[in-house]
Amino acid sequence: MPEYRLTITVAEHGRRDVAEDCIEKLFEAFNETHPEVGAVIGANYHLGRLDATFALDAPDAQTATKRGAEIFVEAATASGLEATEIIEINAVSVGEATVEEADRELAGAL
C-alpha cells in the first residue's frame, strides 16, 4: 500500500504571538492520539497559518485525504486549540507506485 504525506494548513494559529504555544499543543496532541504518523508542526508567521505534516498508508489519494483529515481533527480537538478554518489539504504519494497505478488514480480523481 502506498504511503502518503499530508500537509494540512489552518488559519490563525500561526500568528507570531500564538504560534509557539499552538505548535507545542498540536505536536503533543498528535503524539498522544496518533504517534504512528510522525507529525511535524510548523508556522508561517507572515500569513498566520499553522501546518501539520504527517504520513500514513492508504490505497489511494482520496482515502489518504479523508483519513488524514480525520486524524488532524482528532489531534486538533485533543490539543484544545480553538477550531479554525482549514486553508489547504495537500496529499502526496511517497510510496512506490508504478506509472500505470498513478495514471489510474489520477483518472479516477477526474
Secondary structure, DSSP 8 states (H G I E B T S, - for coil): --EEEEEEEESSTTSTTTHHHHHHHHHHHHHHH-GGG--EEEEETTTTEEEEEEEEE-SSHHHHHHHHHHHHHHHHHHHT-----EEEEEEEE-S---HHHHHHHHHHH-
